[in-house]
Amino acid sequence: MALGPLALSGQKYRSLGLSVIPCGKEDGKTPLVRWSTFSDKLPHDRVIEKWISQFPDANVGIVTGAVSGLTVVDIDKPEKRDQVIAECGHTPLVAKTPRGGYHLYYQHNGEGTRNGVVDGVDLRGRGGFVVAPPSINPKNGGEYTFEIGEASPDILARLPRLNPGFPPPQTSPGNPSQSIPKGQRDDWLFRECMRAAPYCDDLDALLDVARTLNMECDPPLGEWEVVKKAHSAWSYEESGDNNIGHGGQFAKLDVPILELLSGCNGRRKGNACLLLVWLAACHWRLRTEFILAEAMATKIGIGRDAFRGGRDLLVNLRLITCVHPGGKRGPIPDPPIYEFGPAYYEAKGVGKPTTIQ
């Protein structure tokens, strides 16, 4: 069996003092491990051998930043190559990507990772990585190749720093008050990916958007978390359940779901429909599990008795399922946890949402 790019070059890059990771999946660029572990230390040779055994066809990625001593300028638009080199400075190590873009390698000087530093140009420094030769794009079979130089002790020792003034100052969200703080980053990035998904041609495009959006977080989320958010949002887009990206509301209940409610008492049926629409409108649908406590009745605009009747009917019809009944495990009450039930997914003709583990 032919060796994959990681098997061919992983140990070589590691011997040069570069932190490598296995990459793959549909785009060939998705990390296959929790790579943030190797943003501050090199993987042991035994770890690389384990990856090669586990992912024999994996591409090879290089973690940028201080751990590898590299900053990489990623040019998506080939026509900008000469212009960008003039701004960044010449470098003896340039790789060409399968889509015709370029990776310009420089000595790391504290730069962070930023997308869109100028149109069609991204920066990979602290908190980033690049896919390296001889990796392959699984969609078109194109290869990552070194156009100028090669990864060697001599060339790596001669890498220059970026010219002063590049990248240009970040104008937004350069003000820290405009950044997304800890505690809000996960939810914010997922919602923004959902909003962006309808305008992306494929998952690759959404991943690029997600990485750009992540730069608005303070500090940015790790690459693995960004990939999870993009994949999750794209799965909802493909299944037709992206209610955030297509108006932010649940406009109607599907006919099969209405049929499940058709034989019920009118008032209980109405409360159940209202509750179900409210849950979807608040996009709890996207979270797999959700809190459903009686105190929420006022948010919906109904009494607690009506809330209980609608909730119990949805449970009886298997449209929602109680995961945890709640109770008191200390001074703070433990709220009841529910999820959408098997009848809900059967009626919609979709499988239960999954996330990348």
Order of alpha helices (4+ residues) and beta strands (2+ residues): alpha-beta-beta-alpha-beta-beta-alpha-beta-beta-beta-beta-beta-beta-alpha-beta-alpha-alpha-beta-alpha-alpha-alpha-beta-alpha-alpha-beta-beta-beta-beta-alpha
